[in-house]
Amino acid sequence: MAEARYHDRQSPFCDGPIGSGGQKGTSHKRRKMVQVRFIAACRDGHMRDFPWVEWLGLDRDEWGRGRSDRWLRLLSTGSASAAGIVVVAERQDVSGIVEIKRRSLSGALGLDLGVKCDSQNPALGIGHGGDDDGEACGTPLQAVLRGASNLYFADVRSAIYVPEVIDATIPQDVLDLLDDHALKQDLLAGALASDTGQLTKRSAGLVLKKRRPESQVDPAVLADAVNKHILIEILTQDRYTATALMQQAQIAIDGTLSEQVVASVVAASSFHDWAIMASVLVEPLNKWVQARKNNESDSDGTIDASEGTFRSEEYAAFNRDGQEGSPKVNLLVRSYPIAEYEDVVRTRFSRVALLDKLRETRAFVGFSRLLAAPVIDTDKRWGLISRQKMNWLPAVVVRGEGIFLVFDAGHLDVWDKQHGEFHRQRLLSVNRNLHEQAHRRQVHVVDTTPKFVMLHTFAHALINQLTFDCGYGSSSLRERIYCSDEDPRMHGVLIYTAAGDAEGTMGGLVQMGMPGLLERTVARAIDRARWCSTDPICIESPGQGPNNCNLAACHACSLLPETSCEQQNRLLDRATLVGTLDRPDTGFFSF
């Protein structure tokens, strides 16, 4: 065996270790080398060659690279198991080739090898004692096959676009301009360059001439909008000002900033000469404070921003119609009065929003090895994908459409009060299996609730029915579940589709959310959920599906393609929708 360098441009060739030719002690002709099928990886995401020397219990200094009188050979005895693969240590002696030690790979795969990781990362060319190797992570190494499916799990996060500026007093063309990131950065630079910290009409005009020469927007109107909304970023990006604002919010009785507090903080900062009135800053600064608090309370150090914050902002945006002073380029929300829908929708939902336009951003934030979702802190995660921390991530933007349904809070609370305990008892085994799996993966989870399972199962039932009604395949539709009993309360589902082209999608999904059509789709979805072709086995199942984390849900009635489900087809139970055979009245759509 021989080692190759990372990122060799040509296939490495073997000149022949001593003893491998036709005649012992001589070299053979050059042959292309073949990768060894066994490697080692750790749970922190590092990967390296299998520790052959350590596996044999030999001394690394004596059997390291550069020794021409000793080598390792990998032999196959013909057995299909790892026990049939043997690594042999040989040495050239005066009497010939002497076998020093041999050991099979029996018991090596999937177990702790007794060797600590030295932080090798072939993806970045880090390893083998280079200048940039850094400190060894010390995590136990595990042996895996080079093509094993658990060797790479991509971590992709997605978020729906939510406009930063919502103001019905600002013209639509100005709102659309403020949605342009590059133009906004130029506007901020113009404000910072001014003596008063405000964007002037002249600066706004220069930016428009540079970025949008075809625009008919009045520079004075654009400057006023920027001074009212965008300049908040300048305040919050200053570390001392941001710290002072957060401290004042923490000591406030109601946890918010008053006009007097904002004025005093700005006066004591480097922005004391700003001509912006404190009354204009109060509302956007309080939104910023709330977002910071959510991040601090929800984050466990494994991600940079709170997933809960994204969801709450999306939920709030979908509960507003898009005509209310927000950009319509990337998000257009409209709705019909809930009274226009028939009873099956009107009595159980408080809002149905039609998203004619939405933009989803899917960002690659890292990867993991061995486990699909281990706890890896931010610094370690960055070390796997980049030699230095950057302010950007590879991402793709896709556009589409969707239907957003908000469940009626009163009806949901009554159902939970009357039948919640029944479903919580049913979910005991699911929560137990969920925690066992989380313990193996070294992640933290909380007990799932009947409300979440009901929302999730309804989303699956609706997607399965929409594939018949609107023409999209189930793999083209996705779900986003909004469920929280904390402030702000959330209890809704978004069914959407997003395609990677500029024109978006066909429009058929939004049409199915209109009065007269949605009722039939929901009614059919619930009727299909009442009976599965595998019942009564499915409806009476104590646990099935991935890791036994489903109850009454199987491929015949509830499961979706993996790309469509946020929970990997787990935490599903049709009984939360339609009840059980013994208790049909316990379903949300039954009582």
Legacy VTK file of the C-alpha trace (Angstrom):
# vtk DataFile Version 3.0
C-alpha trace
ASCII
DATASET POLYDATA
POINTS 591 float
0.000 0.000 0.000
1.105 3.571 -0.634
-0.275 6.990 0.257
-1.165 9.676 -2.273
-1.190 13.407 -1.703
-4.435 15.344 -1.594
-5.505 16.994 -4.876
-3.010 15.159 -7.131
-3.770 16.265 -10.676
-2.890 12.889 -12.184
-3.680 9.390 -11.058
-0.864 8.161 -8.815
1.209 5.252 -10.035
2.798 2.478 -8.051
6.419 1.643 -8.814
6.082 -1.471 -6.786
6.760 -2.026 -3.133
9.490 -4.548 -2.547
8.219 -8.094 -2.739
5.140 -7.418 -4.877
6.685 -8.163 -8.276
7.047 -11.416 -10.075
10.310 -12.014 -8.274
10.687 -11.133 -4.628
12.906 -8.171 -3.923
12.328 -6.500 -7.301
9.968 -3.851 -8.562
7.231 -4.389 -11.121
6.094 -2.160 -13.948
4.237 1.034 -13.152
0.589 0.347 -12.377
-2.270 2.683 -11.565
-3.022 2.714 -7.892
-6.501 1.894 -6.590
-8.023 3.569 -3.562
-8.409 1.456 -0.461
-12.108 0.984 0.243
-11.753 1.536 3.996
-11.356 4.965 5.563
-11.929 6.487 9.003
-14.108 9.404 10.067
-15.179 11.129 13.260
-18.450 12.711 14.372
-16.959 16.203 14.105
-16.821 15.806 10.321
-13.148 14.920 9.755
-11.991 12.102 7.512
-8.660 10.341 6.973
-7.087 7.089 5.865
-7.776 4.031 7.933
-5.188 3.921 10.770
-3.498 0.761 9.555
-0.404 1.072 11.708
-2.421 1.666 14.894
-4.822 -1.147 13.985
-1.866 -3.533 13.958
-0.529 -2.090 17.203
2.749 -0.982 15.620
4.820 2.084 16.378
4.015 5.010 14.082
7.621 6.275 14.016
9.004 2.901 12.970
6.278 2.183 10.394
5.655 5.676 9.081
6.266 6.969 5.584
9.742 7.076 4.102
10.863 3.632 5.213
11.800 1.507 2.208
12.594 -1.625 4.212
9.095 -2.178 5.613
5.574 -1.907 4.305
1.938 -2.941 4.768
0.004 -5.214 2.445
-3.777 -5.579 2.196
-4.875 -9.090 1.294
-8.281 -10.569 0.525
-8.898 -14.198 1.384
-12.055 -14.478 -0.705
-14.582 -14.123 2.119
-17.387 -11.606 1.582
-17.115 -10.269 5.136
-14.586 -7.931 6.700
-12.999 -10.959 8.363
-11.723 -12.030 4.955
-9.668 -8.846 4.540
-6.291 -8.938 6.238
-3.634 -6.274 6.653
-0.097 -7.608 6.929
3.055 -5.832 8.111
6.224 -7.039 6.361
9.879 -6.108 6.600
12.887 -6.695 4.375
15.548 -8.571 6.288
18.930 -10.013 5.343
17.249 -13.380 5.029
14.415 -12.048 2.893
10.922 -10.756 3.549
9.677 -11.373 7.085
6.056 -11.085 8.180
5.888 -9.045 11.378
2.185 -9.028 12.163
-1.208 -9.559 10.562
-4.768 -8.771 11.565
-8.140 -9.010 9.853
-10.636 -6.169 9.719
-13.235 -8.183 11.600
-15.036 -5.900 14.015
-13.526 -2.712 12.588
-16.534 -1.305 10.730
-18.857 0.911 12.744
-16.886 0.609 15.978
-14.521 2.855 17.887
-11.041 2.031 16.580
-9.312 3.210 19.739
-7.601 5.978 17.765
-8.230 9.706 18.236
-8.931 11.993 15.275
-6.135 14.320 14.187
-8.480 16.741 12.318
-7.574 15.726 8.773
-9.903 17.248 6.163
-9.259 16.068 2.593
-11.924 18.445 1.220
-9.656 21.377 2.091
-6.350 19.563 1.696
-5.682 19.663 5.437
-3.657 16.839 6.929
-0.345 14.991 7.040
1.400 17.595 9.175
0.988 20.696 7.012
1.376 24.241 8.271
-2.391 24.723 8.516
-3.313 21.442 10.195
-4.267 23.052 13.501
-4.995 21.152 16.702
-6.275 17.594 16.716
-9.951 17.359 17.649
-9.447 14.172 19.684
-12.787 12.600 18.774
-12.738 8.778 18.458
-12.373 7.527 14.883
-14.743 5.020 13.317
-14.051 2.861 10.273
-16.439 3.149 7.321
-16.496 2.084 3.700
-15.361 4.751 1.238
-18.778 4.735 -0.450
-20.887 4.428 2.702
-24.111 6.437 2.778
-23.394 7.764 6.270
-20.126 9.394 5.225
-21.731 12.645 4.093
-24.932 14.365 5.204
-25.428 17.808 3.690
-26.954 20.436 5.994
-29.206 22.658 3.882
-31.346 25.319 5.543
-34.206 27.098 3.809
-36.150 30.263 4.482
-38.987 32.066 2.743
-38.301 35.683 1.832
-39.857 38.209 4.201
-39.673 41.928 3.305
-37.635 44.095 5.654
-39.658 47.248 5.033
-43.426 47.330 5.448
-44.925 50.797 5.202
-48.168 51.638 3.442
-47.153 55.314 3.173
-44.212 54.511 0.876
-44.882 54.169 -2.892
-44.608 50.658 -4.308
-41.714 51.491 -6.665
-39.683 52.804 -3.702
-40.394 49.632 -1.697
-39.158 47.554 -4.607
-35.945 49.605 -4.739
-35.319 49.054 -1.018
-35.548 45.326 -1.690
-32.408 45.501 -3.866
-29.458 44.483 -1.663
-26.700 46.061 -3.773
-28.600 49.346 -4.087
-29.318 49.354 -0.358
-25.632 48.981 0.483
-24.806 51.992 -1.694
-27.530 53.988 0.053
-26.117 53.087 3.467
-22.635 54.098 2.342
-24.019 57.467 1.212
-25.637 57.989 4.616
-22.423 57.142 6.476
-20.490 59.598 4.341
-22.777 62.505 5.255
-22.144 64.817 8.192
-25.553 64.234 9.789
-25.739 60.472 9.247
-28.745 60.885 6.990
-29.062 60.139 3.308
-29.419 63.316 1.283
-31.459 63.803 -1.865
-28.243 64.303 -3.846
-26.713 61.028 -2.591
-29.918 59.125 -3.331
-29.923 60.562 -6.851
-26.330 59.476 -7.470
-27.097 55.931 -6.317
-30.168 55.769 -8.560
-28.142 57.008 -11.521
-25.544 54.314 -10.879
-27.790 51.347 -10.070
-31.153 52.134 -11.628
-30.740 54.807 -14.344
-34.146 53.900 -15.784
-35.973 54.519 -12.492
-38.484 57.385 -12.258
-38.424 57.445 -8.448
-38.009 60.865 -6.837
-34.626 60.845 -4.997
-36.151 62.894 -2.173
-38.833 60.231 -1.542
-36.207 57.483 -1.625
-33.990 59.395 0.820
-36.886 59.839 3.256
-37.717 56.119 3.102
-34.090 55.150 3.718
-33.759 57.538 6.650
-36.923 56.123 8.176
-36.250 52.396 7.821
-32.853 51.360 6.503
-30.587 53.486 8.694
-31.532 51.303 11.648
-28.880 48.918 10.338
-26.181 51.524 10.933
-27.193 51.843 14.579
-27.444 48.113 15.227
-24.180 47.291 13.466
-22.297 49.517 15.927
-21.285 47.184 18.787
-21.472 49.740 21.592
-24.820 51.167 20.481
-26.302 47.690 20.009
-25.121 46.628 23.480
-26.622 49.729 25.072
-29.963 49.182 23.345
-30.127 45.534 24.473
-29.256 46.466 28.052
-31.979 49.120 28.163
-34.515 46.648 26.786
-33.564 44.056 29.424
-34.060 46.414 32.352
-37.327 47.831 30.989
-40.456 46.536 32.705
-42.171 45.606 29.438
-38.917 44.615 27.719
-39.231 47.287 25.031
-37.516 50.554 24.196
-39.309 53.853 24.756
-38.819 57.013 22.741
-36.919 58.639 25.613
-34.555 55.654 25.978
-33.818 55.565 22.244
-33.096 59.288 22.240
-30.701 58.984 25.187
-28.833 56.008 23.693
-28.408 57.741 20.333
-27.285 60.965 22.053
-24.595 59.070 23.962
-23.346 57.216 20.880
-21.166 58.224 17.965
-24.401 59.067 16.121
-25.298 61.923 18.473
-25.449 64.394 15.579
-28.122 62.451 13.736
-31.098 64.522 12.716
-33.462 61.534 12.868
-36.298 61.813 15.377
-36.340 59.120 18.055
-40.039 58.504 17.441
-39.178 57.188 13.973
-36.607 54.741 15.373
-38.670 53.219 18.193
-40.748 50.686 16.240
-37.972 49.225 14.028
-35.545 49.122 16.961
-38.038 47.183 19.086
-38.427 44.657 16.255
-34.654 44.296 16.180
-34.536 43.815 19.975
-37.213 41.122 19.834
-35.351 39.265 17.079
-32.144 39.370 19.122
-33.955 38.018 22.191
-35.432 35.157 20.168
-31.992 34.253 18.835
-30.448 34.242 22.307
-33.204 32.148 23.846
-33.557 29.634 21.036
-29.973 29.184 19.930
-27.945 26.332 21.469
-24.662 27.326 19.858
-25.051 25.023 16.862
-26.439 27.565 14.395
-25.912 31.253 13.848
-29.525 32.325 13.696
-32.618 30.900 15.295
-34.879 28.768 13.139
-37.728 29.857 15.388
-37.091 33.510 14.525
-37.297 32.769 10.805
-40.562 30.910 11.293
-42.170 33.619 13.405
-41.253 36.301 10.853
-42.617 34.197 8.009
-45.800 33.490 9.965
-46.339 37.187 10.622
-45.711 38.074 6.970
-48.171 35.465 5.697
-50.827 36.811 8.044
-50.693 40.160 6.222
-51.923 40.747 2.729
-49.168 41.846 0.357
-50.957 45.050 -0.586
-50.256 46.551 2.831
-47.126 48.492 1.932
-44.583 45.764 1.241
-42.556 44.873 -1.867
-44.396 42.559 -4.249
-41.417 41.429 -6.293
-40.592 38.356 -4.185
-43.672 37.923 -2.005
-47.269 38.577 -2.933
-49.884 37.557 -0.372
-53.638 37.916 -0.771
-56.619 36.374 0.951
-60.391 36.029 0.839
-62.603 36.635 3.874
-62.905 33.382 5.763
-66.704 33.795 5.725
-66.689 33.116 1.965
-65.565 29.530 2.570
-67.908 26.680 3.454
-68.144 25.104 6.914
-65.363 22.542 6.514
-62.901 25.425 6.172
-64.697 28.284 7.913
-65.196 26.455 11.210
-61.646 25.138 11.557
-59.458 27.797 9.989
-59.161 31.494 10.761
-57.262 32.515 7.628
-56.439 31.173 4.180
-53.718 33.140 2.400
-52.794 32.687 -1.238
-49.138 33.295 -1.995
-49.072 34.120 -5.698
-45.345 34.816 -5.414
-42.794 33.554 -2.940
-39.025 33.261 -2.950
-37.227 30.495 -1.092
-33.514 30.573 -0.340
-31.796 27.242 0.285
-28.318 27.616 1.756
-25.633 24.993 2.302
-24.393 25.613 5.854
-22.163 22.576 6.256
-22.192 18.808 6.480
-21.769 16.022 8.976
-20.396 12.510 8.963
-21.581 9.277 10.591
-24.697 10.951 12.052
-27.284 12.969 10.154
-27.603 15.748 12.722
-24.835 15.827 15.325
-24.181 18.811 17.560
-21.312 20.706 15.896
-20.576 24.220 17.072
-20.200 27.124 14.676
-16.396 27.243 14.557
-16.044 23.523 13.896
-18.720 23.675 11.195
-16.913 26.492 9.398
-13.665 24.539 9.619
-15.169 21.770 7.500
-16.137 23.924 4.510
-13.662 26.794 4.532
-10.160 27.573 5.756
-11.451 30.847 7.167
-14.859 32.090 8.288
-16.712 33.987 5.580
-19.788 36.210 5.501
-21.520 34.219 2.766
-22.702 30.697 2.063
-23.415 28.873 -1.204
-27.139 29.073 -1.816
-29.791 28.830 -4.477
-32.867 31.023 -4.834
-36.062 29.473 -6.194
-39.461 31.024 -6.787
-42.908 29.554 -6.530
-46.403 29.773 -5.053
-48.247 28.410 -2.076
-51.307 28.119 0.167
-51.062 29.162 3.798
-53.714 27.955 6.259
-54.035 29.180 9.840
-55.998 26.932 12.176
-58.629 28.581 14.344
-57.054 29.042 17.787
-60.325 28.640 19.660
-61.300 25.419 17.911
-57.768 24.072 18.342
-57.733 24.831 22.077
-61.120 23.181 22.595
-59.932 20.050 20.767
-56.734 19.947 22.814
-58.665 20.388 26.056
-61.155 17.629 25.268
-58.961 15.079 23.482
-55.373 16.225 23.967
-54.700 13.827 26.858
-55.921 10.874 24.788
-53.455 11.680 22.028
-50.641 12.470 24.461
-50.974 8.928 25.835
-50.824 7.566 22.296
-47.684 9.604 21.621
-45.759 8.297 24.644
-44.104 5.537 22.612
-43.311 7.966 19.780
-41.624 10.405 22.157
-39.673 7.579 23.750
-38.410 6.406 20.351
-37.681 9.996 19.381
-35.511 10.564 22.455
-33.685 7.253 21.989
-32.805 8.212 18.454
-31.745 11.713 19.567
-29.491 10.200 22.221
-27.750 8.050 19.627
-27.281 11.057 17.371
-26.236 13.301 20.266
-28.870 15.945 19.546
-31.471 17.611 21.723
-35.184 17.182 21.063
-38.351 18.041 22.925
-41.492 15.964 23.234
-43.811 16.309 20.304
-47.371 17.445 20.988
-50.766 16.413 19.604
-51.109 19.867 18.023
-47.889 19.517 16.052
-48.680 15.950 14.969
-52.143 17.037 13.842
-50.781 19.980 11.815
-48.079 17.808 10.297
-50.442 14.969 9.392
-52.916 17.429 7.875
-50.151 18.883 5.689
-49.359 15.389 4.388
-53.003 14.601 3.741
-53.503 17.889 1.905
-50.393 17.406 -0.265
-51.498 13.906 -1.221
-54.898 15.240 -2.267
-53.472 18.270 -4.108
-51.486 15.959 -6.373
-54.837 14.826 -7.799
-56.457 18.258 -7.900
-53.802 20.727 -9.109
-51.468 18.729 -11.326
-48.279 18.881 -9.265
-46.545 15.681 -8.272
-46.104 15.101 -4.547
-42.326 15.475 -4.912
-42.873 19.007 -6.296
-44.805 20.174 -3.227
-43.257 21.017 0.151
-44.536 21.680 3.635
-43.603 24.211 6.317
-45.143 23.685 9.736
-45.697 26.654 12.062
-46.512 25.403 15.546
-45.753 27.105 18.839
-47.658 27.782 22.038
-45.102 30.372 23.070
-45.382 34.047 22.232
-46.047 34.575 19.370
-48.437 31.644 19.040
-48.310 29.858 15.713
-50.589 27.152 14.354
-50.514 27.041 10.585
-49.178 25.142 7.586
-47.733 26.337 4.292
-48.009 24.075 1.263
-45.864 25.460 -1.523
-43.905 24.632 -4.627
-40.703 26.300 -5.773
-38.916 25.841 -9.092
-35.494 27.002 -10.166
-36.512 29.300 -12.990
-37.266 33.002 -13.218
-40.931 32.602 -14.095
-41.860 30.550 -11.061
-44.617 27.953 -11.303
-47.915 27.278 -13.043
-50.371 28.960 -10.693
-52.548 25.895 -10.216
-51.689 25.542 -6.553
-52.877 29.046 -5.652
-56.095 28.507 -7.557
-56.918 25.503 -5.356
-56.984 27.805 -2.319
-59.876 29.909 -3.602
-63.396 29.670 -2.124
-65.363 26.888 -3.739
-62.258 24.815 -4.494
-60.348 24.555 -1.222
-63.363 23.129 0.621
-63.594 20.153 -1.744
-59.859 19.510 -1.536
-59.860 19.576 2.283
-62.967 17.395 2.488
-61.480 14.815 0.127
-58.185 14.835 2.007
-59.945 14.125 5.306
-62.121 11.426 3.748
-59.019 9.705 2.347
-57.440 9.870 5.795
-60.378 8.018 7.383
-59.424 4.727 5.797
-56.104 3.234 4.736
-55.792 0.166 2.524
-53.743 -1.483 5.291
-56.310 -0.779 8.041
-56.933 -1.964 10.701
-53.209 -2.745 10.948
-52.204 0.864 10.214
-54.725 2.650 12.447
-53.927 0.327 15.382
-50.158 0.382 14.955
-48.199 1.133 18.168
-45.269 2.397 16.099
-44.103 2.236 12.492
-42.113 4.154 9.910
-38.637 5.650 10.416
-37.413 4.762 13.922
-40.995 3.805 14.858
-41.826 7.504 15.195
-45.219 7.239 13.470
-48.491 5.797 14.677
-51.375 5.556 12.176
-49.355 6.601 9.127
-47.808 4.466 6.387
-46.852 4.638 2.717
-50.391 3.775 1.694
-52.002 6.765 3.417
-49.700 9.477 4.766
-46.036 9.336 3.805
-44.529 11.702 1.222
-41.298 11.846 -0.792
-38.356 12.805 1.419
-37.946 16.170 -0.317
-41.463 17.196 0.691
-41.370 16.530 4.431
-39.512 18.573 7.053
-39.484 15.741 9.582
-38.202 12.860 7.411
-41.685 11.312 7.376
-41.832 11.076 11.161
-44.335 12.335 13.783
-47.492 11.429 11.866
-50.782 10.032 13.130
-54.069 9.997 11.213
-55.928 9.567 14.502
-55.307 13.242 15.307
-57.372 14.108 12.219
-60.148 11.494 12.191
-59.865 9.586 15.483
-59.337 5.862 16.012
-61.648 2.922 15.369
-62.650 2.878 19.032
-62.693 6.662 19.487
-63.656 8.261 16.138
-64.709 11.458 17.943
-61.153 12.347 19.038
-59.984 13.670 15.669
-59.716 17.409 15.023
-62.037 17.095 12.026
-64.411 14.691 13.836
-65.649 16.526 16.902
LINES 1 592
591 0 1 2 3 4 5 6 7 8 9 10 11 12 13 14 15 16 17 18 19 20 21 22 23 24 25 26 27 28 29 30 31 32 33 34 35 36 37 38 39 40 41 42 43 44 45 46 47 48 49 50 51 52 53 54 55 56 57 58 59 60 61 62 63 64 65 66 67 68 69 70 71 72 73 74 75 76 77 78 79 80 81 82 83 84 85 86 87 88 89 90 91 92 93 94 95 96 97 98 99 100 101 102 103 104 105 106 107 108 109 110 111 112 113 114 115 116 117 118 119 120 121 122 123 124 125 126 127 128 129 130 131 132 133 134 135 136 137 138 139 140 141 142 143 144 145 146 147 148 149 150 151 152 153 154 155 156 157 158 159 160 161 162 163 164 165 166 167 168 169 170 171 172 173 174 175 176 177 178 179 180 181 182 183 184 185 186 187 188 189 190 191 192 193 194 195 196 197 198 199 200 201 202 203 204 205 206 207 208 209 210 211 212 213 214 215 216 217 218 219 220 221 222 223 224 225 226 227 228 229 230 231 232 233 234 235 236 237 238 239 240 241 242 243 244 245 246 247 248 249 250 251 252 253 254 255 256 257 258 259 260 261 262 263 264 265 266 267 268 269 270 271 272 273 274 275 276 277 278 279 280 281 282 283 284 285 286 287 288 289 290 291 292 293 294 295 296 297 298 299 300 301 302 303 304 305 306 307 308 309 310 311 312 313 314 315 316 317 318 319 320 321 322 323 324 325 326 327 328 329 330 331 332 333 334 335 336 337 338 339 340 341 342 343 344 345 346 347 348 349 350 351 352 353 354 355 356 357 358 359 360 361 362 363 364 365 366 367 368 369 370 371 372 373 374 375 376 377 378 379 380 381 382 383 384 385 386 387 388 389 390 391 392 393 394 395 396 397 398 399 400 401 402 403 404 405 406 407 408 409 410 411 412 413 414 415 416 417 418 419 420 421 422 423 424 425 426 427 428 429 430 431 432 433 434 435 436 437 438 439 440 441 442 443 444 445 446 447 448 449 450 451 452 453 454 455 456 457 458 459 460 461 462 463 464 465 466 467 468 469 470 471 472 473 474 475 476 477 478 479 480 481 482 483 484 485 486 487 488 489 490 491 492 493 494 495 496 497 498 499 500 501 502 503 504 505 506 507 508 509 510 511 512 513 514 515 516 517 518 519 520 521 522 523 524 525 526 527 528 529 530 531 532 533 534 535 536 537 538 539 540 541 542 543 544 545 546 547 548 549 550 551 552 553 554 555 556 557 558 559 560 561 562 563 564 565 566 567 568 569 570 571 572 573 574 575 576 577 578 579 580 581 582 583 584 585 586 587 588 589 590
